[in-house]
Amino acid sequence: AAPAASGREAVARARHPDRPRAGAYLDAHFTLREEISGDRCGGVDPGVRCGFGRLPDGHTVAYAAQCGTATRPAGFRTAARLVRLAGRLGVPVLTLVDTPGAANDAEAERSGAGSAIADLFAAVASARTPLTSLLVGEGGSGGALALAAPGNTWVTPDAYFSVIAPEAAAAILKRAPGEAGETADQLRLRPRDLVDLGIARGVVGRGGAPTDVVGNVRGGA
């Protein structure tokens, strides 16, 4: 796909209902998968899929994949559990980042959203095995950043990463709702912008299993 020409186009691509989601990437990457479920605290977030997969060359990789929904505390805790389990087993980790942000409703607050996000940040920062991230859709604020590997994050053409959604940014700046598109253009959130800013290592192919990212996970680069 051609690069997004503007911030508003990048956001529109990431929010398009027909773009590839986590399931498509997992199917393309792995020949066999075994998923784990639950955060060991009684919570389950169906919007975060975690488990272990086998690559075509026989290597095993752990994965934590956001499915495009607002990530709930149980999702962050399950992902942290996965990262630490992979470390004990000596298995590299692939994360697929795709969320408009962390869930912020009353139930999420009661379930410890802040501490769950912080714990995942700690798990990723102290990961004992190589961790690679692929931003495949929306990268909304800390809910997305928690799954992003420092210095080893890649991005697809159907994605954006932003500290705040353009609509919320426009509201904070006391702009009219119709100015959200212009605000998105100013946020430098396009895939190419993320590379230029040093946030992402590169832009990879749409929909399939990008060979550079798969090789990076397998080789632990």
C-alpha positions in Angstrom: 0.0 0.0 0.0 1.1 3.6 -0.7 2.3 5.5 2.4 -0.4 7.5 4.2 -0.3 11.1 2.8 -1.5 12.7 6.0 -2.1 12.1 9.7 -5.9 11.9 9.1 -5.4 9.3 6.4 -3.2 7.2 8.7 -6.0 7.3 11.4 -8.6 6.4 8.8 -6.6 3.4 7.7 -6.0 2.2 11.2 -9.8 2.5 12.0 -10.9 0.9 8.7 -13.1 -2.2 9.5 -11.5 -4.2 6.7 -7.9 -3.9 7.5 -6.0 -7.0 8.8 -6.5 -7.6 12.5 -4.5 -9.7 15.0 -6.0 -13.0 13.8 -4.8 -12.4 10.3 -1.2 -11.8 11.4 -1.2 -14.7 13.8 -2.5 -17.0 11.0 0.2 -15.7 8.7 3.1 -16.0 11.2 2.4 -19.4 12.8 1.7 -22.9 11.6 0.5 -24.0 15.1 -0.6 -22.0 18.2 -1.5 -22.8 21.8 -3.2 -20.0 23.7 -3.2 -19.1 27.4 -6.1 -17.3 28.9 -6.7 -15.3 32.1 -4.6 -13.1 34.4 -4.6 -15.5 37.3 -6.6 -13.0 39.2 -10.0 -14.1 37.9 -10.1 -11.8 34.9 -10.1 -12.4 31.1 -9.9 -9.9 28.3 -11.1 -11.4 25.0 -9.4 -8.4 23.3 -5.9 -9.7 24.1 -4.7 -13.0 22.7 -1.7 -14.6 24.3 0.1 -17.9 23.7 2.9 -19.7 22.0 3.2 -20.3 18.2 5.4 -22.3 15.9 7.0 -20.6 13.0 7.4 -22.4 9.6 11.1 -23.1 10.4 10.1 -24.9 13.6 11.1 -22.2 16.1 8.7 -21.3 18.9 7.7 -17.7 19.7 5.4 -16.4 22.4 2.9 -13.8 21.3 0.6 -11.2 23.0 -1.8 -9.6 20.5 -4.2 -6.8 21.0 -7.4 -7.2 18.9 -8.4 -3.6 18.3 -10.5 -3.0 21.4 -9.8 -1.0 24.5 -7.5 -3.2 26.6 -8.8 -4.1 30.0 -6.7 -4.6 33.1 -7.0 -8.4 32.7 -5.5 -8.1 29.2 -2.4 -6.2 30.5 -2.0 -8.7 33.3 -2.2 -11.7 31.0 0.3 -10.1 28.6 2.7 -9.5 31.5 2.2 -13.1 32.6 3.0 -14.2 29.1 6.2 -12.2 28.9 7.5 -13.5 32.2 6.6 -17.1 31.3 8.4 -16.8 28.0 11.5 -15.5 29.9 11.5 -18.6 32.1 11.2 -20.8 29.1 13.8 -19.0 27.1 11.4 -18.1 24.2 11.4 -14.8 22.3 8.2 -12.7 22.3 6.2 -11.0 19.6 3.6 -8.4 20.5 1.0 -7.1 18.1 -0.1 -3.6 19.1 -3.6 -2.5 18.2 -5.8 -0.6 20.6 -7.5 2.8 20.8 -6.2 2.9 24.4 -6.7 1.4 27.8 -10.2 0.9 29.0 -11.0 3.7 31.4 -14.5 2.9 32.7 -15.4 2.5 36.3 -15.0 -1.3 36.2 -11.5 -0.9 34.7 -10.5 1.5 37.5 -11.9 -0.9 40.1 -9.8 -3.7 38.5 -6.6 -1.8 38.9 -6.0 -0.4 35.4 -3.0 1.8 36.4 -1.1 -0.9 38.3 -1.8 -3.5 35.5 -0.4 -1.2 32.9 2.6 -0.4 35.1 3.3 -4.1 35.7 3.3 -4.8 32.0 5.7 -1.9 31.4 8.0 -3.5 34.0 7.7 -6.9 32.5 8.6 -5.6 29.0 11.5 -3.5 30.3 12.9 -6.5 32.2 12.2 -9.2 29.6 14.8 -11.9 29.8 14.3 -12.9 26.1 14.2 -10.8 22.9 10.9 -8.9 22.5 9.8 -7.6 19.1 6.6 -5.5 18.5 4.6 -4.9 15.4 2.1 -2.0 15.4 -0.7 -3.3 13.1 -3.5 -0.7 13.8 -4.3 1.9 16.4 -1.6 2.8 18.8 -3.5 4.7 21.4 -1.5 6.2 24.3 -0.2 4.1 27.2 -2.5 1.2 26.4 -0.5 0.6 23.2 2.9 1.8 24.6 2.8 -0.9 27.3 3.2 -3.6 24.6 5.8 -1.8 22.5 9.3 -3.1 22.7 11.8 -0.3 23.4 14.0 0.1 20.3 12.5 -2.9 18.5 9.0 -1.8 17.3 7.9 -2.0 13.6 4.8 -0.6 12.0 2.5 -1.5 9.1 1.1 1.0 6.6 -2.4 0.6 8.3 -1.3 2.0 11.6 -0.6 5.1 13.7 0.9 5.8 17.1 -0.2 8.8 19.2 0.0 9.9 22.8 -3.6 10.9 22.5 -6.4 10.4 20.0 -6.8 13.4 17.5 -10.3 14.1 18.7 -9.2 14.3 22.4 -6.2 16.4 21.4 -8.5 18.8 19.5 -10.7 19.1 22.6 -7.8 19.8 24.9 -6.7 22.6 22.5 -10.3 23.9 22.6 -10.7 23.4 18.9 -13.9 22.6 17.1 -14.7 18.8 16.6 -14.3 19.4 12.9 -10.6 20.2 13.4 -9.7 16.7 14.5 -8.4 15.9 11.1 -6.1 18.9 11.0 -4.9 18.0 14.5 -4.1 14.5 13.4 -2.0 16.0 10.6 0.0 18.0 13.2 0.6 15.1 15.5 3.2 13.3 13.3 1.6 9.9 13.8 2.0 8.4 10.3 4.1 5.3 10.0 6.8 7.2 8.1 6.8 9.8 10.9 7.3 7.1 13.5 10.4 5.9 11.7 11.7 9.4 11.3 11.2 10.2 15.0 13.0 7.0 16.0 9.9 5.4 17.5 9.7 2.6 14.9 12.6 0.7 13.2 10.8 0.5 9.8 7.5 0.1 7.9 6.7 -3.5 6.9 4.3 -5.1 4.5 0.5 -5.2 4.8 -1.5 -8.2 5.8 1.0 -11.0 5.5 3.9 -12.2 7.6 6.7 -9.6 7.1 9.9 -11.5 6.6 12.1 -8.9 8.3 10.0 -8.9 11.5 9.7 -12.7 11.6 13.4 -13.1 11.1 14.0 -10.5 13.8 11.9 -12.4 16.3 13.5 -15.8 15.4 17.0 -14.5 15.5 16.5 -12.3 18.6 18.0 -9.3 16.9 
